[in-house]
Amino acid sequence: MAVGLHTITPEKLGTLFADTQPPQRRLAWALYRKLGKQWIESSLETYRTEGNVAVRAHKSVVEALMQKLSSLPHDLFPASDYTFVDSITQNVCQGITCLIDISGLRSDDQNRIVCLVASTVAEHYKRLWEENYEEWQKLPTLLMTLGETHEFLDPNKPRTIFSDIALTYRKYRVGLNAITPRPSRINFDVFAELWTKVIMKTELRKDRAYLTENTPYLGYSDTEIKMLDVGEALLISEPKIRFAAPIKVAHYPEYLETRGKADYGLQESGKLSDLDKHLKQLSAQKSVSLQ
């Protein structure tokens, strides 16, 4: 997983840093026009050595922008033209489900990667709808499943791309599947656009009150939600289902057993032991060449 600095244009700053202000965006565009795709690394190098950047700007604006750019970790954001987001976009357009594991990243980097991927793919759908409608019609309908959604849709935090996806991207056939244990922390306008809800047990009264007060057909279901057992849920899907339908949610490993093994026509992955041996050989060759 890597996002090359050369693939990051100033228009993506707001995605990576939700608190980016207009003066910082203007400075970023000025640097991009002067330095090209290497604007980030060149600006940071000049700032470290000379205390300024290649264009004139207010000192506080320069410091704020450089602080943001310098916070991008080198292993995740190397100085290259490669970005794994392109592969994600290509696979999604071919109907391939993509699962992005961000568990090993810092919280800030998790948010950046998730927002960058979602923004890039959603904007690709939007751009095709606007510029090449026939090609857009060939795209599969896209559902983005987002865990811990309240971290991205909290009304007390800066707005993210997921608010736009829930509110306006339905016409581009891009939808949001929001998963959260804290529904009361989801922006109300976004919550109102989530028409299909699978509601499982929640202990917090604040969350139950938010669900029952803002979801049709749940006006007197506070106690019922509290008493749901493991795997039990209530399904509300407007406008097709005009009542809270009780459902049973299957445990995914058990579902896979009943489904059987699927053949996706993919090449077999190499053994971890072979991959580890190959990496050690490469490391040894590199060490010898350096000597």
Buried (B, 14 or more C-beta within 10 A) or exposed (E): BEBBBBBBEBEBBBBBBBEBEEBBBBBBBBBBEEBEBBBBBBBBEBBEEEEBBBBEBEEEBBEBBBEBBEBBEEEBBBEEEEBBBEEBBEEBBEEEEEEEEBEEBEEEBBBBBBBBBBBBBBBBBBEBBEEEEEEBEEBEEBEBEBEEBBBBBBEEBEBBBBBBBBBEBEEBBBBBEBEBBBBBBBBEEBBEBBEEBEBBBBEEEEBBEBBBEBBBBBEEBBEBBEEBEEEBBBBBEEEEEEEBEEBEEEEEEEEEEEEEEEEEEEEEEEEEEEEEEEEEEEEEEEEEEEE
